[in-house]
Amino acid sequence: MSRSHIVVHGRVQGVGFRATTKQIAEQLELKGWVKNKSDGSVEIEAEGDPASLKEFVDQLNEGPTPFAKVQAIDIEDFDSEEGYEKFKVKE
């Protein structure tokens, strides 16, 4: 299992990005959280199978909603897990 800290930049707030991110994470059996940042980006912490994490980032990069426009994704990978029980949207 692996863990990634992800920051997505672009038009990613107010377009259903967090809810769709949660749906994708649950489909891929990833655990963690997603939240809006004050600078307009979205921050994600996800853990699970490395192949699932890669697929997750690929889907985020495509813009998971029709109104989202992803400009850049920053990723930091970790070997350790936090032990999240589910994937949730943080306020």
C-alpha positions as CSV (number, residue, x, y, z in Angstrom):
1,M,0.0,0.0,0.0
2,S,1.1,3.5,-0.7
3,R,0.0,7.0,0.2
4,S,0.0,10.2,-2.0
5,H,-0.5,13.8,-1.0
6,I,-2.0,15.6,-4.1
7,V,-2.7,19.2,-4.8
8,V,-4.8,20.0,-7.9
9,H,-4.6,23.4,-9.5
10,G,-7.0,25.0,-12.0
11,R,-10.8,25.5,-12.0
12,V,-11.4,22.9,-9.4
13,Q,-13.7,24.6,-6.8
14,G,-17.4,25.1,-7.3
15,V,-17.6,22.5,-10.1
16,G,-18.4,19.3,-8.2
17,F,-14.7,18.3,-8.1
18,R,-14.6,17.1,-4.4
19,A,-17.7,14.9,-4.7
20,T,-16.5,13.4,-8.0
21,T,-13.0,12.8,-6.5
22,K,-14.7,10.9,-3.6
23,Q,-16.7,8.8,-6.1
24,I,-13.5,7.9,-8.1
25,A,-11.6,7.1,-4.9
26,E,-14.3,4.8,-3.6
27,Q,-14.5,3.0,-7.0
28,L,-10.7,2.4,-6.8
29,E,-11.0,1.4,-3.1
30,L,-8.8,4.2,-1.9
31,K,-9.0,5.8,1.5
32,G,-8.3,9.3,2.6
33,W,-9.8,12.8,2.1
34,V,-10.3,15.7,-0.2
35,K,-10.7,19.4,0.7
36,N,-10.7,22.9,-0.8
37,K,-7.8,25.2,-0.1
38,S,-8.0,28.9,0.4
39,D,-5.9,29.5,-2.7
40,G,-8.5,27.9,-5.0
41,S,-6.7,24.6,-5.3
42,V,-7.9,21.2,-4.0
43,E,-5.9,19.1,-1.6
44,I,-6.1,15.3,-1.5
45,E,-4.6,12.6,0.7
46,A,-5.2,9.1,-0.7
47,E,-3.8,5.7,0.2
48,G,-4.2,2.3,-1.3
49,D,-2.8,0.1,-4.0
50,P,-0.1,1.9,-6.1
51,A,-1.8,1.0,-9.4
52,S,-5.1,2.4,-8.1
53,L,-3.3,5.6,-7.0
54,K,-1.9,6.0,-10.5
55,E,-5.3,5.4,-12.1
56,F,-6.8,7.9,-9.6
57,V,-4.3,10.6,-10.6
58,D,-4.8,9.9,-14.3
59,Q,-8.6,10.4,-13.9
60,L,-8.1,13.6,-11.9
61,N,-5.8,14.9,-14.5
62,E,-8.5,14.4,-17.2
63,G,-10.8,16.7,-15.2
64,P,-13.4,14.4,-13.5
65,T,-16.3,16.8,-14.1
66,P,-17.2,18.6,-17.3
67,F,-16.8,22.0,-15.7
68,A,-13.4,21.3,-14.1
69,K,-10.2,22.4,-15.8
70,V,-7.1,20.9,-14.3
71,Q,-4.0,23.0,-15.0
72,A,-1.4,21.2,-12.8
73,I,-1.1,18.4,-10.2
74,D,1.5,18.3,-7.5
75,I,2.1,14.8,-6.0
76,E,4.2,13.7,-3.1
77,D,4.4,10.0,-2.5
78,F,5.0,8.2,0.8
79,D,5.7,4.6,1.7
80,S,3.9,4.8,5.0
81,E,0.1,4.8,5.5
82,E,-2.0,6.9,7.8
83,G,-4.6,4.1,8.2
84,Y,-7.7,6.0,6.9
85,E,-10.9,3.9,7.2
86,K,-12.7,5.5,4.3
87,F,-12.6,8.4,1.8
88,K,-14.3,11.6,2.9
89,V,-14.9,15.2,1.8
90,K,-13.5,17.6,4.4
91,E,-15.0,21.1,4.8
